[in-house]
Amino acid sequence: MTGPVVVGLDGSPASVTAAWWAAREAADRRLPLLLLHSWTTQPLDVPIAQEALAKQRYGGQVLRRAEAELLHRHPGLAVTTELVPEPAAPALLGLARTASLLVLGSRGLGSVTSFLLGSISLHVLGLTPCPAVTVRAGDPAVETGFGHPAADGRDEIVVGVQDIGAGSDTLLEFAFGRARTHGDRVRAVRAVPLAVPPGGRPARPEDADEEAQRAVLTAALAAWRTKFPDVPVTEEVVVGSAAQVLLAASAHSRLTVVGRHRNPVHHPWKLGPVAHAALHHLPCPVAVVPHD
């Protein structure tokens, strides 16, 4: 896609970190960057009066400061700003229809509560038609200024490969594309659940089962190895729950990629348990990619 990278910016440390991440992504992919501020959806701790005019002035200052800093770091980047009166959630979802990527801030481990707060944020992540990335404040994988470079050793994009088919292909295409753009490797992870016999206790699967799952993962990656021959790939099959395995694999990831069904049968905007675990606990940016 050639649409912009859209980032929700409210002036909080989390949203500023998200803007720096989004700017680097847009610059590397040669895409425009759009900074959005909803002056009716601002952090609860913003030290300004509650009058509408004061809120608008604050929003304008946030946008101008961020635009200046990001253009100083990325001189050739095409940056636009939007100060909108509508609530943040519908504003972001409206822009997401033509965006390449949506970026949100996360205040830290344990919650997703930044530019959008709590359930609103999860609502947007569950409805956006384009991939969305959450970035927490102070993330060591993200450069946040000339005196705060990204930490070394973050050169992997981790992707969970559980449901083989069109869904996993969408996730793998996203992961391989980002890895090629940034010169990273892909770590493709597949979990083998513990076997639970009727009336028994969970037990480790037979070796044959693990080997079979390795073959499944290798087959799923074959086409993407061919399409992206310059991207190094590590395959990892681990016994355990999908969420636990993904969290363990992502300790030093630059980005972790999880999936979300576009139209779940019972919950039209609900994220799955693996996505929830990643968003709440991973110490790196998390991409939520919608798929059929």
Backbone hydrogen bonds in HBPLUS format (Angstrom, degrees):
<---DONOR---> <-ACCEPTOR-->    atom                        ^
c    i                          cat <-CA-CA->   ^        H-A-AA   ^      H-
h    n   atom  resd res      DA  || num        DHA   H-A  angle D-A-AA Bond
n    s   type  num  typ     dist DA aas  dist angle  dist       angle   num
A0100-SER N   A0004-PRO O   2.93 MM  96  5.60 157.0  1.99 136.1 143.6     1
A0005-VAL N   A0032-PRO O   2.88 MM  27  6.33 159.5  1.93 158.1 161.1     2
A0034-LEU N   A0005-VAL O   2.89 MM  29  6.10 167.4  1.91 155.3 155.6     3
A0006-VAL N   A0101-LEU O   2.87 MM  95  6.21 167.2  1.89 164.8 162.2     4
A0103-VAL N   A0006-VAL O   2.72 MM  97  6.06 150.2  1.81 159.4 167.6     5
A0007-VAL N   A0034-LEU O   3.00 MM  27  6.40 160.9  2.04 169.9 173.9     6
A0036-LEU N   A0007-VAL O   2.98 MM  29  6.13 172.8  1.99 168.7 167.8     7
A0008-GLY N   A0103-VAL O   3.14 MM  95  6.55 157.5  2.20 173.6 175.2     8
A0009-LEU N   A0036-LEU O   2.81 MM  27  5.77 173.7  1.82 168.9 166.7     9
A0016-VAL N   A0012-SER O   2.99 MM   4  6.26 155.1  2.05 157.2 165.1    10
A0017-THR N   A0013-PRO O   2.98 MM   4  6.16 160.8  2.02 149.2 153.8    11
A0018-ALA N   A0014-ALA O   2.98 MM   4  6.24 156.2  2.04 144.5 151.6    12
A0019-ALA N   A0015-SER O   2.90 MM   4  6.14 146.4  2.02 140.0 148.9    13
A0020-TRP N   A0016-VAL O   3.04 MM   4  6.39 154.7  2.10 149.9 155.7    14
A0021-TRP N   A0017-THR O   3.01 MM   4  6.32 161.5  2.04 152.2 157.3    15
A0022-ALA N   A0018-ALA O   2.84 MM   4  6.04 162.3  1.87 149.9 155.2    16
A0023-ALA N   A0019-ALA O   2.86 MM   4  6.02 153.4  1.93 147.1 154.1    17
A0024-ARG N   A0020-TRP O   3.14 MM   4  6.38 161.8  2.18 148.9 152.5    18
A0025-GLU N   A0021-TRP O   3.03 MM   4  6.30 161.0  2.07 151.0 156.6    19
A0026-ALA N   A0022-ALA O   2.83 MM   4  6.04 162.9  1.86 152.0 156.7    20
A0027-ALA N   A0023-ALA O   2.87 MM   4  6.02 161.8  1.90 150.7 155.8    21
A0028-ASP N   A0024-ARG O   2.94 MM   4  6.06 167.0  1.95 151.9 155.3    22
A0029-ARG N   A0025-GLU O   3.02 MM   4  6.12 148.7  2.12 145.0 153.4    23
A0030-ARG N   A0026-ALA O   2.83 MM   4  5.67 105.4  2.39 136.1 152.8    24
A0031-LEU N   A0026-ALA O   2.84 MM   5  4.75 165.8  1.86 140.5 144.9    25
A0030-ARG N   A0027-ALA O   3.23 MM   3  4.94 154.8  2.30  96.0 103.4    26
A0033-LEU N   A0078-ALA O   2.81 MM  45  6.14 168.0  1.82 167.3 171.0    27
A0080-THR N   A0033-LEU O   2.95 MM  47  6.40 156.4  2.01 160.5 168.3    28
A0035-LEU N   A0080-THR O   2.91 MM  45  6.32 165.2  1.93 156.9 158.8    29
A0082-GLU N   A0035-LEU O   2.86 MM  47  6.27 148.4  1.96 165.1 168.5    30
A0037-HIS N   A0082-GLU O   2.90 MM  45  6.27 161.9  1.93 169.7 173.4    31
A0084-VAL N   A0037-HIS O   2.93 MM  47  6.31 159.9  1.97 155.9 162.5    32
A0041-THR N   A0038-SER O   3.03 MM   3  5.27 160.2  2.07 108.4 114.8    33
A0039-TRP N   A0084-VAL O   3.14 MM  45  6.40 147.0  2.25 159.4 169.4    34
A0046-VAL N   A0043-PRO O   3.30 MM   3  5.59 163.1  2.33 115.4 114.4    35
A0048-ILE N   A0046-VAL O   2.90 MM   2  5.76 138.8  2.07 104.1  92.9    36
A0055-LYS N   A0051-GLU O   3.07 MM   4  6.39 157.4  2.12 153.9 160.8    37
A0056-GLN N   A0052-ALA O   2.94 MM   4  6.22 156.6  2.00 152.4 158.7    38
A0057-ARG N   A0053-LEU O   2.96 MM   4  6.20 157.5  2.01 148.0 154.2    39
A0058-TYR N   A0054-ALA O   2.94 MM   4  6.14 161.3  1.97 148.6 153.6    40
A0059-GLY N   A0055-LYS O   2.92 MM   4  6.16 162.9  1.95 149.4 154.0    41
A0060-GLY N   A0056-GLN O   2.92 MM   4  6.15 158.3  1.96 150.5 156.0    42
A0061-GLN N   A0057-ARG O   3.01 MM   4  6.27 155.6  2.07 149.4 155.7    43
A0062-VAL N   A0058-TYR O   2.98 MM   4  6.28 159.2  2.02 154.8 160.3    44
A0063-LEU N   A0059-GLY O   3.05 MM   4  6.29 162.4  2.09 150.9 155.0    45
A0064-ARG N   A0060-GLY O   2.96 MM   4  6.13 166.4  1.98 151.7 155.5    46
A0065-ARG N   A0061-GLN O   2.96 MM   4  6.03 165.9  1.98 152.0 155.9    47
A0066-ALA N   A0062-VAL O   3.12 MM   4  6.21 166.2  2.14 146.9 151.0    48
A0067-GLU N   A0063-LEU O   2.91 MM   4  6.01 163.8  1.93 151.2 156.4    49
A0068-ALA N   A0064-ARG O   3.02 MM   4  6.15 162.8  2.05 148.0 152.1    50
A0069-GLU N   A0065-ARG O   3.07 MM   4  6.28 165.4  2.09 152.0 155.7    51
A0070-LEU N   A0066-ALA O   2.95 MM   4  6.07 166.6  1.97 156.4 160.0    52
A0071-LEU N   A0067-GLU O   2.97 MM   4  6.04 157.5  2.02 148.0 154.3    53
A0072-HIS N   A0068-ALA O   3.02 MM   4  6.13 144.7  2.15 140.8 150.3    54
A0073-ARG N   A0069-GLU O   3.17 MM   4  6.46 144.7  2.30 139.7 148.4    55
A0074-HIS N   A0070-LEU O   2.77 MM   4  5.93 151.0  1.85 146.2 155.5    56
A0077-LEU N   A0074-HIS O   3.07 MM   3  5.53 168.6  2.08 123.7 126.6    57
A0091-ALA N   A0087-PRO O   3.27 MM   4  6.33 156.7  2.33 151.6 158.4    58
A0092-LEU N   A0088-ALA O   2.88 MM   4  6.03 165.5  1.90 162.5 164.9    59
A0093-LEU N   A0089-ALA O   2.98 MM   4  6.18 169.2  1.99 157.8 161.2    60
A0094-GLY N   A0090-PRO O   2.90 MM   4  5.90 148.4  2.00 140.2 148.1    61
A0095-LEU N   A0091-ALA O   3.19 MM   4  6.46 159.0  2.23 145.3 149.9    62
A0096-ALA N   A0092-LEU O   2.87 MM   4  6.04 143.1  2.00 147.2 158.8    63
A0097-ARG N   A0094-GLY O   3.42 MM   3  5.81 157.4  2.48 105.1 111.0    64
A0098-THR N   A0095-LEU O   3.22 MM   3  6.05 156.4  2.28 121.5 125.6    65
A0102-LEU N   A0131-PRO O   3.00 MM  29  6.36 153.6  2.07 147.7 155.9    66
A0133-VAL N   A0102-LEU O   2.75 MM  31  6.24 153.5  1.82 158.4 167.4    67
A0104-LEU N   A0133-VAL O   2.82 MM  29  6.22 161.8  1.86 160.4 166.2    68
A0135-VAL N   A0104-LEU O   2.88 MM  31  6.32 149.1  1.98 153.7 163.7    69
A0106-SER N   A0135-VAL O   2.68 MM  29  5.47 135.5  1.87 136.6 132.3    70
A0137-ALA N   A0106-SER O   2.85 MM  31  6.29 134.4  2.06 161.0 170.9    71
A0110-GLY N   A0280-HIS O   2.59 MM 170  4.73 159.3  1.63 153.2 156.9    72
A0114-SER N   A0116-LEU O   2.81 MM   2  5.04 127.7  2.08 157.4 146.3    73
A0120-ILE N   A0117-LEU O   3.10 MM   3  5.62 144.3  2.23 146.2 138.3    74
A0121-SER N   A0118-GLY O   3.03 MM   3  5.54 121.8  2.38 110.7 123.4    75
A0122-LEU N   A0118-GLY O   3.27 MM   4  6.68 161.3  2.31 152.0 156.7    76
A0123-HIS N   A0119-SER O   2.85 MM   4  5.94 146.0  1.96 140.2 150.2    77
A0124-VAL N   A0120-ILE O   2.98 MM   4  6.33 155.3  2.04 150.3 155.2    78
A0125-LEU N   A0121-SER O   2.98 MM   4  6.30 166.6  2.00 155.5 159.0    79
A0126-GLY N   A0122-LEU O   2.95 MM   4  6.07 140.9  2.11 140.4 150.6    80
A0127-LEU N   A0124-VAL O   3.08 MM   3  5.19 150.2  2.17 103.8 112.7    81
A0128-THR N   A0124-VAL O   2.94 MM   4  5.82 149.8  2.03 164.3 166.0    82
A0132-ALA N   A0288-VAL O   3.04 MM 156  5.28 162.9  2.07 142.4 147.2    83
A0288-VAL N   A0132-ALA O   2.68 MM 156  5.28 166.2  1.70 165.4 169.4    84
A0134-THR N   A0286-VAL O   2.91 MM 152  5.40 154.5  1.97 149.3 154.7    85
A0286-VAL N   A0134-THR O   3.09 MM 152  5.40 154.6  2.16 145.7 153.5    86
A0139-ASP N   A0136-ARG O   3.32 MM   3  5.62 141.5  2.47 136.6 129.8    87
A0142-VAL N   A0139-ASP O   3.11 MM   3  5.62 166.6  2.13 120.3 123.0    88
A0151-ALA N   A0140-PRO O   2.70 MM  11  5.37 177.6  1.70 168.9 169.2    89
A0144-THR N   A0148-HIS O   3.02 MM   4  5.44 156.2  2.08 151.1 156.6    90
A0148-HIS N   A0145-GLY O   3.09 MM   3  5.12 163.0  2.12 106.1 111.1    91
A0185-ARG N   A0155-ASP O   2.98 MM  30  6.35 166.3  2.00 155.5 156.7    92
A0254-ARG N   A0156-GLU O   2.81 MM  98  5.60 164.3  1.84 155.5 161.0    93
A0157-ILE N   A0185-ARG O   2.85 MM  28  6.25 151.0  1.94 156.3 165.9    94
A0187-ARG N   A0157-ILE O   2.97 MM  30  6.06 163.7  1.99 137.9 141.5    95
A0158-VAL N   A0255-LEU O   2.93 MM  97  6.37 145.8  2.05 158.7 163.5    96
A0257-VAL N   A0158-VAL O   2.73 MM  99  6.12 159.9  1.77 160.7 167.8    97
A0159-VAL N   A0187-ARG O   3.02 MM  28  6.35 159.5  2.07 153.4 155.0    98
A0189-VAL N   A0159-VAL O   2.93 MM  30  6.13 169.5  1.95 159.0 161.8    99
A0160-GLY N   A0257-VAL O   3.45 MM  97  6.72 161.8  2.48 173.2 169.4   100
A0161-VAL N   A0189-VAL O   2.75 MM  28  5.84 168.4  1.77 166.5 165.2   101
A0169-ASP N   A0165-GLY O   3.01 MM   4  6.22 154.7  2.07 151.7 159.8   102
A0170-THR N   A0166-ALA O   3.06 MM   4  6.29 150.9  2.15 146.5 152.8   103
A0171-LEU N   A0167-GLY O   3.27 MM   4  6.61 158.4  2.32 147.8 152.9   104
A0172-LEU N   A0168-SER O   2.85 MM   4  6.04 162.0  1.89 152.6 158.0   105
A0173-GLU N   A0169-ASP O   2.87 MM   4  5.97 157.3  1.92 147.2 153.2   106
A0174-PHE N   A0170-THR O   3.19 MM   4  6.37 158.3  2.24 142.0 147.4   107
A0175-ALA N   A0171-LEU O   2.91 MM   4  6.18 164.2  1.94 151.9 156.4   108
A0176-PHE N   A0172-LEU O   2.83 MM   4  5.89 173.6  1.83 155.2 157.4   109
A0177-GLY N   A0173-GLU O   3.00 MM   4  5.94 156.1  2.05 140.8 148.0   110
A0178-ARG N   A0174-PHE O   3.08 MM   4  6.30 158.9  2.12 148.8 153.6   111
A0179-ALA N   A0175-ALA O   2.96 MM   4  6.15 156.9  2.02 148.5 155.6   112
A0180-ARG N   A0176-PHE O   2.97 MM   4  6.16 160.6  2.01 151.8 155.8   113
A0181-THR N   A0177-GLY O   3.12 MM   4  6.29 155.8  2.18 142.1 148.9   114
A0182-HIS N   A0178-ARG O   3.06 MM   4  6.24 155.7  2.12 150.5 155.7   115
A0183-GLY N   A0179-ALA O   2.84 MM   4  5.62 116.0  2.26 142.0 156.1   116
A0184-ASP N   A0179-ALA O   2.85 MM   5  4.49 149.3  1.95 134.3 138.5   117
A0186-VAL N   A0232-PRO O   2.91 MM  46  6.32 164.1  1.94 157.9 159.9   118
A0234-THR N   A0186-VAL O   2.80 MM  48  6.22 157.2  1.85 161.0 168.0   119
A0188-ALA N   A0234-THR O   2.88 MM  46  6.21 148.7  1.98 167.3 177.6   120
A0236-GLU N   A0188-ALA O   2.93 MM  48  6.12 147.0  2.04 170.2 170.0   121
A0190-ARG N   A0236-GLU O   2.86 MM  46  6.29 154.8  1.92 162.7 169.8   122
A0238-VAL N   A0190-ARG O   3.06 MM  48  6.52 153.7  2.13 155.8 164.1   123
A0192-VAL N   A0238-VAL O   2.81 MM  46  5.93 154.3  1.87 143.1 146.0   124
A0240-GLY N   A0192-VAL O   2.93 MM  48  5.81 156.0  1.99 128.9 135.5   125
A0195-ALA N   A0203-ALA O   2.82 MM   8  5.14 135.8  2.01 175.8 164.0   126
A0203-ALA N   A0195-ALA O   2.66 MM   8  5.14 158.1  1.71 152.7 160.8   127
A0200-GLY N   A0197-PRO O   2.88 MM   3  5.06 165.6  1.90 133.4 132.1   128
A0209-ASP N   A0206-GLU O   2.93 MM   3  5.32 128.4  2.20 105.8 119.0   129
A0210-GLU N   A0206-GLU O   3.30 MM   4  6.78 153.9  2.37 150.3 157.0   130
A0211-GLU N   A0207-ASP O   2.96 MM   4  6.26 161.9  2.00 154.2 159.1   131
A0212-ALA N   A0208-ALA O   2.95 MM   4  6.11 149.9  2.04 141.1 149.4   132
A0213-GLN N   A0209-ASP O   3.02 MM   4  6.32 151.2  2.11 145.2 152.5   133
A0214-ARG N   A0210-GLU O   2.94 MM   4  6.27 146.8  2.05 146.7 156.4   134
A0215-ALA N   A0211-GLU O   3.02 MM   4  6.32 153.3  2.10 145.8 152.4   135
A0216-VAL N   A0212-ALA O   3.02 MM   4  6.35 148.3  2.12 141.6 150.5   136
A0217-LEU N   A0213-GLN O   2.98 MM   4  6.25 159.7  2.03 147.5 151.9   137
A0218-THR N   A0214-ARG O   2.91 MM   4  6.13 164.3  1.93 151.9 156.4   138
A0219-ALA N   A0215-ALA O   2.97 MM   4  6.12 158.1  2.02 145.4 151.2   139
A0220-ALA N   A0216-VAL O   3.00 MM   4  6.23 153.1  2.07 145.5 153.0   140
A0221-LEU N   A0217-LEU O   3.06 MM   4  6.29 141.8  2.21 147.3 156.9   141
A0222-ALA N   A0218-THR O   3.16 MM   4  6.21 124.3  2.49 140.2 153.4   142
A0222-ALA N   A0219-ALA O   3.33 MM   3  5.25 144.9  2.46  96.4 106.0   143
A0224-TRP N   A0221-LEU O   3.04 MM   3  5.34 119.1  2.43 105.2 120.6   144
A0225-ARG N   A0221-LEU O   2.90 MM   4  6.12 149.4  1.99 162.0 172.0   145
A0226-THR N   A0222-ALA O   3.18 MM   4  6.46 152.5  2.26 146.8 153.9   146
A0227-LYS N   A0223-ALA O   2.98 MM   4  6.22 152.3  2.06 140.8 148.6   147
A0228-PHE N   A0224-TRP O   2.91 MM   4  5.85 147.4  2.01 139.5 147.4   148
A0231-VAL N   A0228-PHE O   3.13 MM   3  5.65 170.3  2.14 121.8 124.1   149
A0245-VAL N   A0241-SER O   2.98 MM   4  6.12 167.7  1.99 160.7 164.2   150
A0246-LEU N   A0242-ALA O   3.05 MM   4  6.12 159.2  2.10 144.1 149.8   151
A0247-LEU N   A0243-ALA O   3.00 MM   4  6.17 162.8  2.03 152.0 156.6   152
A0248-ALA N   A0244-GLN O   3.05 MM   4  6.22 160.8  2.09 148.7 153.5   153
A0249-ALA N   A0245-VAL O   3.08 MM   4  6.24 152.6  2.16 144.7 152.0   154
A0250-SER N   A0246-LEU O   3.18 MM   4  6.23 129.2  2.45 142.5 154.3   155
A0250-SER N   A0247-LEU O   3.31 MM   3  5.31 141.9  2.46  96.6 106.8   156
A0253-SER N   A0250-SER O   3.26 MM   3  4.88 170.5  2.27 109.2 106.7   157
A0256-THR N   A0285-PRO O   3.07 MM  29  6.49 155.5  2.13 149.2 156.5   158
A0287-ALA N   A0256-THR O   2.80 MM  31  6.10 166.5  1.81 160.3 165.1   159
A0258-VAL N   A0287-ALA O   2.88 MM  29  6.16 170.1  1.89 173.6 175.5   160
A0289-VAL N   A0258-VAL O   2.92 MM  31  6.25 168.7  1.93 155.2 157.9   161
A0260-ARG N   A0289-VAL O   3.04 MM  29  5.94 134.3  2.25 143.9 137.3   162
A0291-HIS N   A0260-ARG O   2.93 MM  31  6.15 146.1  2.05 147.8 151.9   163
A0262-ARG N   A0291-HIS O   2.88 MM  29  5.53 148.3  1.98 152.1 151.7   164
A0270-LYS N   A0267-HIS O   3.29 MM   3  5.25 163.6  2.32 108.0 112.7   165
A0276-HIS N   A0272-GLY O   3.02 MM   4  6.26 161.6  2.05 153.6 159.3   166
A0277-ALA N   A0273-PRO O   2.97 MM   4  6.12 161.6  2.00 144.4 149.1   167
A0278-ALA N   A0274-VAL O   2.99 MM   4  6.22 160.9  2.02 150.3 155.4   168
A0279-LEU N   A0275-ALA O   2.93 MM   4  6.10 166.9  1.95 155.6 158.9   169
A0280-HIS N   A0276-HIS O   3.05 MM   4  6.16 149.8  2.14 149.4 156.9   170
A0281-HIS N   A0277-ALA O   3.03 MM   4  5.91 137.8  2.21 144.9 154.2   171
A0282-LEU N   A0278-ALA O   3.08 MM   4  5.20 160.5  2.12 136.7 139.3   172
